[in-house]
Amino acid sequence: MTRIHGVVAVGLLTLAGGIGIGVGRAQQDQGPAEKTGSKLDEAGRSLKKGLEEARDAVREQLARARGSVHNMDVASRVYGRLHWDKTLTTSTLDLDVKDGVATLRGAVPDAKAKAKAVELAEDTVGISKVIDQLTIQPPPPRTTPNTSSDTTPKS
């Protein structure tokens, strides 16, 4: 009986050794798979990070574009008000609008026109501040054409 137990014990040890080798081989076979899985996980994380950065960049660009469109809209409203006002028809105006701040440059004929330009800009929706860099420069005097009809040559 001892011999049977010995044979069984040897058989079990052989079987256990075989299972151990099989497990070892299975772990070796999973090594490249695990490496591939790890690389895929790393690539996925990198892709996710890149997408998040791209999303943030797109959001930032969209906010800039929205601000630019808003500034253009406000600038066009101010420009329209200045352009169509009869007091300012002889004025040379330059307008810059950024973040609700309008900067007026150019020349106006008198103090009344200057005050009107600033008032129109201040009263425009979307403008919070007006920087007045306007100068008063009266228009050149009109010259009247020579109406003399004396065309006789002098002797």
Backbone bond lengths (Angstrom), bond angles and torsions (degrees), N, CA, C in turn:
res aa  C-N    CA-C-N  psi(-1)  N-CA   C-N-CA  omega(-1)  CA-C   N-CA-C  phi
1 M - - - 1.424 - - 1.527 109.99 -
2 T 1.247 117.15 -34.16 1.434 120.90 178.52 1.520 109.34 -61.89
3 R 1.310 114.52 -36.12 1.444 118.53 179.50 1.528 109.90 -65.92
4 I 1.320 116.56 -40.52 1.462 120.33 179.48 1.526 108.69 -64.11
5 H 1.334 116.10 -43.71 1.456 119.01 178.81 1.513 110.76 -62.72
6 G 1.310 117.11 -37.43 1.467 121.77 178.94 1.513 110.80 -65.43
7 V 1.348 115.18 -42.25 1.460 119.75 -179.42 1.520 108.95 -67.51
8 V 1.328 116.00 -41.15 1.450 120.34 179.30 1.530 108.88 -66.00
9 A 1.325 116.38 -41.94 1.455 120.32 -179.74 1.523 109.95 -63.29
10 V 1.342 116.64 -43.10 1.463 120.61 178.59 1.525 108.95 -64.23
11 G 1.322 116.48 -40.80 1.466 120.43 178.68 1.524 111.43 -63.23
12 L 1.314 114.46 -42.94 1.466 118.18 179.42 1.530 111.05 -66.32
13 L 1.321 115.69 -40.25 1.459 118.82 177.69 1.528 110.75 -63.81
14 T 1.304 116.24 -39.86 1.462 120.73 178.66 1.530 109.57 -64.76
15 L 1.332 114.02 -44.85 1.469 118.84 178.93 1.527 110.29 -62.71
16 A 1.332 116.76 -44.51 1.465 120.48 179.24 1.524 110.05 -63.23
17 G 1.327 116.33 -40.24 1.460 120.46 178.18 1.514 110.42 -64.36
18 G 1.342 115.22 -41.63 1.464 119.22 178.19 1.516 111.55 -63.87
19 I 1.330 115.08 -41.64 1.467 118.97 178.32 1.523 108.91 -64.99
20 G 1.301 117.74 -41.72 1.462 121.64 178.93 1.512 111.13 -61.08
21 I 1.333 116.75 -42.78 1.469 120.54 178.05 1.530 109.72 -66.05
22 G 1.337 115.17 -40.80 1.471 119.32 178.70 1.516 111.33 -62.48
23 V 1.333 116.01 -41.82 1.461 119.97 178.31 1.517 109.16 -65.59
24 G 1.312 116.00 -40.99 1.465 120.19 178.49 1.515 110.71 -62.06
25 R 1.347 115.51 -42.32 1.475 118.69 177.97 1.524 110.78 -66.47
26 A 1.317 116.51 -38.51 1.460 120.25 179.38 1.525 109.26 -63.26
27 Q 1.334 116.58 -40.38 1.454 119.73 178.57 1.522 110.27 -67.92
28 Q 1.332 117.27 -37.28 1.452 120.27 176.88 1.530 110.05 -66.22
29 D 1.335 116.37 -39.69 1.459 119.95 178.79 1.533 110.52 -66.67
30 Q 1.331 117.35 -32.68 1.453 120.40 179.62 1.527 110.89 -78.74
31 G 1.280 118.41 -15.30 1.464 121.40 179.67 1.525 111.99 -54.89
32 P 1.332 119.43 -54.97 1.467 119.50 178.29 1.524 111.62 -64.71
33 A 1.328 117.31 -35.60 1.461 120.46 179.11 1.528 109.53 -66.38
34 E 1.321 115.00 -43.29 1.459 118.22 178.08 1.525 110.58 -64.44
35 K 1.342 116.80 -39.73 1.463 120.45 177.79 1.523 110.01 -63.03
36 T 1.309 116.36 -42.80 1.459 120.64 178.88 1.514 110.40 -63.95
37 G 1.336 116.20 -44.04 1.463 120.43 177.55 1.513 111.24 -61.23
38 S 1.319 116.37 -41.07 1.459 120.99 179.16 1.528 110.42 -64.50
39 K 1.331 116.09 -42.99 1.473 120.33 178.44 1.527 110.22 -64.01
40 L 1.317 116.91 -40.18 1.465 120.62 178.29 1.527 110.98 -65.21
41 D 1.329 116.06 -41.20 1.468 119.52 177.01 1.531 110.46 -61.70
42 E 1.325 115.72 -43.62 1.458 120.72 178.80 1.532 110.81 -63.16
43 A 1.319 116.56 -43.35 1.472 120.35 177.92 1.521 110.34 -63.95
44 G 1.310 117.34 -39.81 1.462 121.22 177.79 1.517 111.90 -62.15
45 R 1.339 116.04 -43.97 1.462 120.13 178.36 1.531 110.50 -64.40
46 S 1.330 115.93 -41.49 1.459 120.24 179.12 1.530 110.65 -64.33
47 L 1.327 116.46 -42.50 1.460 121.25 177.87 1.524 110.77 -63.05
48 K 1.321 115.94 -42.99 1.467 120.16 179.20 1.524 110.44 -62.40
49 K 1.333 117.03 -42.56 1.461 120.98 178.87 1.527 110.15 -63.80
50 G 1.334 116.37 -42.48 1.460 120.49 178.40 1.520 111.76 -62.81
51 L 1.325 117.02 -40.88 1.461 120.98 178.57 1.527 111.13 -65.84
52 E 1.325 116.79 -38.86 1.466 120.03 177.82 1.524 110.48 -64.85
53 E 1.349 116.86 -41.27 1.460 120.13 178.14 1.523 110.55 -65.57
54 A 1.332 116.78 -40.61 1.466 120.92 177.85 1.528 110.27 -63.92
55 R 1.324 116.86 -42.36 1.465 121.01 178.21 1.527 110.46 -59.74
56 D 1.336 116.19 -44.82 1.459 120.11 179.69 1.533 111.09 -64.04
57 A 1.338 116.30 -40.29 1.465 120.17 178.83 1.529 110.69 -64.99
58 V 1.329 116.89 -41.35 1.468 120.57 178.50 1.527 110.14 -64.43
59 R 1.310 117.07 -42.69 1.466 120.14 178.25 1.530 111.08 -61.45
60 E 1.336 116.12 -41.25 1.466 120.47 179.40 1.531 110.68 -64.63
61 Q 1.334 116.38 -44.52 1.467 120.27 178.42 1.525 111.02 -63.92
62 L 1.322 117.02 -38.85 1.460 121.18 178.37 1.533 110.29 -63.74
63 A 1.312 116.63 -41.47 1.463 119.98 178.34 1.528 110.36 -64.16
64 R 1.334 117.21 -40.34 1.468 120.50 177.02 1.526 110.97 -63.72
65 A 1.330 115.65 -44.43 1.463 120.01 179.82 1.519 110.47 -63.16
66 R 1.314 116.39 -42.64 1.465 120.76 178.73 1.531 109.98 -60.77
67 G 1.332 116.83 -43.16 1.460 121.06 177.69 1.521 112.08 -63.24
68 S 1.334 116.14 -41.42 1.468 120.00 178.66 1.516 111.17 -64.02
69 V 1.331 116.52 -43.90 1.467 120.14 179.01 1.521 109.69 -63.48
70 H 1.325 116.61 -41.45 1.463 120.07 178.90 1.533 109.90 -62.29
71 N 1.345 116.69 -44.58 1.464 120.36 179.01 1.520 110.98 -62.16
72 M 1.355 116.73 -40.86 1.459 119.77 178.92 1.517 110.52 -64.55
73 D 1.318 116.33 -40.19 1.460 120.71 -179.89 1.528 109.74 -63.62
74 V 1.315 116.75 -46.51 1.467 120.89 179.74 1.525 109.45 -64.94
75 A 1.331 116.98 -43.36 1.466 120.67 -179.76 1.523 110.89 -61.23
76 S 1.328 117.00 -40.29 1.465 119.08 -179.62 1.527 110.84 -67.98
77 R 1.318 117.28 -34.38 1.471 119.60 176.76 1.525 110.63 -66.07
78 V 1.334 116.91 -44.98 1.468 120.16 178.92 1.528 109.24 -63.80
79 Y 1.323 116.03 -46.34 1.463 120.09 -179.18 1.531 110.66 -57.60
80 G 1.326 116.88 -45.27 1.463 120.51 179.68 1.515 111.77 -59.88
81 R 1.302 116.60 -42.81 1.467 119.92 -179.52 1.527 110.73 -65.83
82 L 1.330 117.31 -40.75 1.465 120.44 -179.96 1.530 111.12 -71.16
83 H 1.307 115.78 -41.04 1.468 121.35 -175.57 1.526 112.16 -65.47
84 W 1.313 117.23 -38.54 1.460 120.05 -174.18 1.524 113.74 -91.73
85 D 1.317 118.34 -2.18 1.459 119.61 179.09 1.529 109.74 -79.88
86 K 1.319 116.31 127.85 1.472 121.79 -176.03 1.528 112.78 -66.14
87 T 1.311 116.94 -26.73 1.462 120.35 179.27 1.522 111.12 -66.17
88 L 1.318 116.76 -24.80 1.469 121.10 -172.66 1.527 113.64 -107.34
89 T 1.320 118.22 13.18 1.473 120.01 -174.91 1.521 112.84 -63.45
90 T 1.303 118.73 -31.04 1.467 120.37 -179.93 1.531 112.15 -94.06
91 S 1.318 117.29 4.73 1.466 121.38 -177.46 1.516 110.92 -84.35
92 T 1.314 114.89 151.25 1.456 122.02 173.11 1.524 105.91 -111.00
93 L 1.342 116.34 106.54 1.461 120.21 -173.18 1.519 111.57 -117.09
94 D 1.320 114.52 144.20 1.457 122.11 173.31 1.523 105.95 -125.01
95 L 1.325 116.08 132.74 1.460 121.44 -174.40 1.521 109.86 -124.31
96 D 1.330 115.22 135.26 1.465 121.02 174.69 1.529 106.84 -133.16
97 V 1.342 116.85 128.34 1.462 121.17 179.93 1.517 108.53 -124.19
98 K 1.332 115.67 129.16 1.459 120.58 176.45 1.519 108.40 -148.51
99 D 1.324 115.12 123.42 1.466 122.30 177.29 1.532 112.60 53.07
100 G 1.313 116.39 41.39 1.457 120.94 176.32 1.513 114.71 82.19
101 V 1.335 117.72 3.78 1.465 121.36 179.22 1.526 108.01 -108.38
102 A 1.339 115.98 120.26 1.461 121.52 178.91 1.517 109.10 -100.80
103 T 1.328 115.91 130.99 1.459 121.38 175.85 1.526 106.98 -111.86
104 L 1.322 114.86 121.58 1.470 121.51 179.06 1.520 109.02 -103.73
105 R 1.335 116.26 126.79 1.462 122.61 176.34 1.521 107.47 -129.39
106 G 1.295 115.75 158.56 1.449 120.09 176.07 1.513 111.66 127.49
107 A 1.337 114.33 -164.98 1.464 120.65 -176.41 1.519 110.17 -123.38
108 V 1.318 114.88 137.81 1.465 122.30 176.42 1.532 107.36 -123.77
109 P 1.350 116.64 156.11 1.463 118.79 -174.63 1.522 115.23 -73.08
110 D 1.343 118.35 -27.36 1.461 119.66 -177.50 1.527 110.69 -158.21
111 A 1.330 115.32 176.27 1.473 121.52 -178.08 1.525 111.25 -64.58
112 K 1.330 116.94 -33.70 1.466 120.42 179.14 1.536 110.43 -63.57
113 A 1.314 117.28 -43.03 1.460 121.48 179.19 1.533 110.77 -66.55
114 K 1.325 115.82 -38.03 1.468 120.45 178.36 1.529 110.32 -63.09
115 A 1.330 116.18 -47.67 1.465 120.51 179.40 1.527 110.99 -62.44
116 K 1.326 116.96 -38.24 1.464 121.09 179.70 1.528 110.99 -65.72
117 A 1.322 117.50 -42.35 1.470 121.19 179.40 1.529 110.88 -62.06
118 V 1.319 116.50 -44.75 1.470 120.90 179.52 1.525 109.74 -65.17
119 E 1.317 117.24 -43.76 1.462 121.52 -179.89 1.532 111.34 -61.11
120 L 1.333 116.60 -45.60 1.467 120.08 179.92 1.532 111.16 -61.67
121 A 1.315 116.39 -41.78 1.472 120.13 179.64 1.529 110.25 -66.00
122 E 1.331 117.04 -44.77 1.472 120.74 -178.77 1.519 112.21 -63.14
123 D 1.316 116.46 -34.47 1.463 120.70 -176.56 1.532 113.65 -85.48
124 T 1.307 116.96 4.77 1.465 120.31 179.28 1.523 109.70 -84.56
125 V 1.328 115.94 133.65 1.464 121.21 178.58 1.528 108.86 -61.34
126 G 1.325 115.57 130.00 1.464 121.12 179.84 1.515 112.86 102.70
127 I 1.319 117.49 -11.17 1.465 120.99 178.51 1.529 108.66 -99.98
128 S 1.324 115.65 125.17 1.458 120.38 179.50 1.530 111.89 -105.69
129 K 1.347 116.49 -20.12 1.463 119.88 -177.83 1.525 108.19 -153.17
130 V 1.336 116.21 145.57 1.460 121.63 176.47 1.520 108.41 -122.91
131 I 1.310 116.11 128.10 1.462 121.81 174.95 1.521 106.16 -101.73
132 D 1.319 115.42 115.58 1.466 122.29 -175.38 1.521 109.80 -93.92
133 Q 1.327 116.03 108.87 1.458 121.28 175.28 1.530 109.82 -120.02
134 L 1.333 115.62 28.63 1.459 121.90 -179.09 1.531 110.06 -79.18
135 T 1.320 115.70 146.51 1.460 120.90 174.66 1.518 108.45 -115.77
136 I 1.327 115.09 151.86 1.462 119.74 177.65 1.522 107.62 -95.72
137 Q 1.298 114.14 119.24 1.451 120.47 -179.18 1.526 107.28 -141.35
138 P 1.303 116.30 101.76 1.464 118.09 -177.26 1.525 110.71 -60.83
139 P 1.324 115.89 148.11 1.463 118.47 178.53 1.528 109.86 -64.63
140 P 1.304 117.31 154.03 1.461 119.48 179.66 1.534 109.77 -63.29
141 P 1.305 117.11 146.63 1.463 119.16 -179.45 1.527 110.25 -63.71
142 R 1.304 113.94 145.44 1.464 118.97 178.69 1.523 108.26 -76.52
143 T 1.265 114.42 136.32 1.465 118.70 176.22 1.511 108.07 -99.02
144 T 1.295 115.21 137.51 1.459 119.37 178.40 1.514 108.44 -92.58
145 P 1.310 117.08 138.39 1.464 118.91 -179.72 1.531 110.72 -66.53
146 N 1.286 115.35 150.43 1.462 121.64 -179.91 1.522 108.75 -68.00
147 T 1.313 116.91 116.61 1.463 121.08 -177.71 1.516 111.87 -100.47
148 S 1.290 115.43 12.10 1.453 118.76 179.82 1.520 109.86 -66.28
149 S 1.329 115.94 130.72 1.472 119.94 -178.68 1.519 110.95 -104.25
150 D 1.289 114.22 12.06 1.464 118.25 -179.75 1.517 108.59 -81.26
151 T 1.304 116.19 100.40 1.465 121.18 -178.07 1.518 111.09 -116.93
152 T 1.327 116.31 14.67 1.469 118.79 -179.77 1.509 108.91 -79.05
153 P 1.297 115.91 134.34 1.472 119.39 179.47 1.527 111.37 -68.33
154 K 1.282 113.52 143.76 1.478 119.39 179.20 1.519 108.52 -88.24
155 S 1.328 115.05 141.51 1.460 118.89 -179.17 1.493 112.27 -102.36
